[in-house]
Amino acid sequence: MEPSTHDLVKEKYGRIATDGGCCGPQSSCCGGGRAAEVALGLGYSEAELATLPEGANLGLSCGNPTALAELKPGETVLDLGSGAGFDLFLAAQRVGPEGRAIGVDMTREMVARARTNAAEFKRRTGLGNVVFHLGQIELLPLADASVDVVISNCVLNLSPDQAAVWKEIARVLKPGGRASISDMALLRRLPEPVRQSVEALVGCISGAPLVDDLRRMMTEAGLEDLRLEPKAGAVAAMLPGDDPLALQLMELLPAGTQPGDFITSLIISARKPLGQTLRKRTPEDLEAVVRLLEAVNLPANGLDRTDGWVIQDGDRIVAHVAIERTPDAAVLRSIVVASDQRGRGLARRLLEAAEADAGGRTLVLKTDAVGPWVERRGYRRVTRDQLPPSVLATTQFEGALCASYPIYLKR
Ligand SMILES: C[S@@+](CC[C@H](N)C(=O)[O-])C[C@H]1O[C@@H](n2cnc3c(N)ncnc32)[C@H](O)[C@@H]1O
């Protein structure tokens, strides 16, 4: 019987875990002796690497997902295919003692090595927030909606059922949770001999999906805010010309082509939608909206002259924006998000809803808090004398309230 992909992968990474990643003929994401060199080439800093237990970095990465995950203290982070714990030990320091760092890997020897490293990590940092589970990423040993952030570094391409992995990611993420993943992907289909090469498979290459297929799997899993960006220079860092896998590939690839013409390291991010509904404000919402505004000292006067949009989470209103219309402009005011819901894109959803609701009018906004944020969304700063007279008659502009705040406009 032919060995399964899982068997081949376990055999390969079991050997690397036992030998320390320095004895196989291959390097790069495929296990090599240039671990620190590869990591520095992928954007890890020397200071970060110095915090790791010896042998946590086996040179198996193809990106730096932890740097992009924007981990916050107290969060629960899950590393898929955590290997010897490389990224997870960095993540554990970012989520801190109140947070949890969970690794899942199906290779017994890798998990054993990671657990040994965790003891050393605890001795060095005092952090006991790391745990490693033996398990498959196609069937995660974790509860639904239990994780804030999923990270992974050069693993998903090794799975024989990547659609199932994306569904599992969506299942274990909490609503609003995010994925930050580095992986190999294909810019164009690999020639058949490369696709059939076992070395290319376990070297994170022949199992890599086409970028479009990857986007489809993520969408079908129900994730949104997808970002898939090639990481410049990563393939060169992982597969320099003298690398044994690179040499083998060059023999199999059509003359005149390079591995980088076919394969790229991708920075992948996505978010699980919030279980929240965005809808128009009704008169019954007003009391809750006023409470939301008062909690952050925003004025609640004149709301009856506005149309509003709210985001409702269960039976709670967690965000609000109001629009006061004039014949030629729409003044956006009272953009507010409950303090425990910030950083999840709610303000962006509200702004987009209000803009769509403005009926093509010029949009005007007065804010001293989110100026750079609205400028990135096409607003430009103006002075009061550039505003149409109808705007000066709105609640937002008629009194002295917040008179010194900068004004922004978008046509
Ligand atoms: C290329 S290594 C990356 C290790 C680690 N992420 C790093 O950057 O050091 C791939 C790891 O994923 C694990 N792995 C591969 N396929 C897996 C699967 N289907 N389920 C669980 N673990 C898997 C392997 O055992 C191996 O430890």
The ligand as an SDF file (V2000), in Angstrom:
LIG
                    3D

 27 29  0  0  0  0  0  0  0  0999 V2000
    7.3950   22.8640    7.6810 C   0  0  0  0  0  0  0  0  0  0  0  0
    7.1250   22.3470    9.3190 S   0  0  0  0  0  0  0  0  0  0  0  0
    6.7750   23.8920   10.1170 C   0  0  0  0  0  0  0  0  0  0  0  0
    6.9270   23.8620   11.6020 C   0  0  0  0  0  0  0  0  0  0  0  0
    6.7230   25.1880   12.3180 C   0  0  0  0  0  0  0  0  0  0  0  0
    5.5060   25.8210   11.9080 N   0  0  0  0  0  0  0  0  0  0  0  0
    7.9030   26.1190   12.0880 C   0  0  0  0  0  0  0  0  0  0  0  0
    7.7560   27.1200   11.3820 O   0  0  0  0  0  0  0  0  0  0  0  0
    8.9600   25.8180   12.6490 O   0  0  0  0  0  0  0  0  0  0  0  0
    5.5740   21.5630    9.2350 C   0  0  0  0  0  0  0  0  0  0  0  0
    5.0300   21.0060   10.5280 C   0  0  0  0  0  0  0  0  0  0  0  0
    3.6390   20.7780   10.3420 O   0  0  0  0  0  0  0  0  0  0  0  0
    3.2920   19.5070   10.8340 C   0  0  0  0  0  0  0  0  0  0  0  0
    2.1650   19.0300    9.9970 N   0  0  0  0  0  0  0  0  0  0  0  0
    2.1500   18.8590    8.6680 C   0  0  0  0  0  0  0  0  0  0  0  0
    0.9520   18.4610    8.2430 N   0  0  0  0  0  0  0  0  0  0  0  0
    0.1710   18.3860    9.3460 C   0  0  0  0  0  0  0  0  0  0  0  0
   -1.2050   18.0170    9.5750 C   0  0  0  0  0  0  0  0  0  0  0  0
   -1.9790   17.6520    8.5620 N   0  0  0  0  0  0  0  0  0  0  0  0
   -1.6820   18.0740   10.8310 N   0  0  0  0  0  0  0  0  0  0  0  0
   -0.8740   18.4470   11.8760 C   0  0  0  0  0  0  0  0  0  0  0  0
    0.4220   18.7740   11.7200 N   0  0  0  0  0  0  0  0  0  0  0  0
    0.9410   18.7560   10.4800 C   0  0  0  0  0  0  0  0  0  0  0  0
    4.5570   18.6970   10.6750 C   0  0  0  0  0  0  0  0  0  0  0  0
    4.5680   17.6110   11.5770 O   0  0  0  0  0  0  0  0  0  0  0  0
    5.6390   19.7080   10.9600 C   0  0  0  0  0  0  0  0  0  0  0  0
    5.9610   19.7720   12.3160 O   0  0  0  0  0  0  0  0  0  0  0  0
  1  2  1  0
  2  3  1  0
  2 10  1  0
  3  4  1  0
  4  5  1  0
  5  6  1  0
  5  7  1  0
  7  8  2  0
  7  9  1  0
 10 11  1  0
 11 12  1  0
 11 26  1  0
 12 13  1  0
 13 14  1  0
 13 24  1  0
 14 15  1  0
 14 23  1  0
 15 16  2  0
 16 17  1  0
 17 18  1  0
 17 23  2  0
 18 19  1  0
 18 20  2  0
 20 21  1  0
 21 22  2  0
 22 23  1  0
 24 25  1  0
 24 26  1  0
 26 27  1  0
M  CHG  2   2   1   9  -1
M  END
$$$$
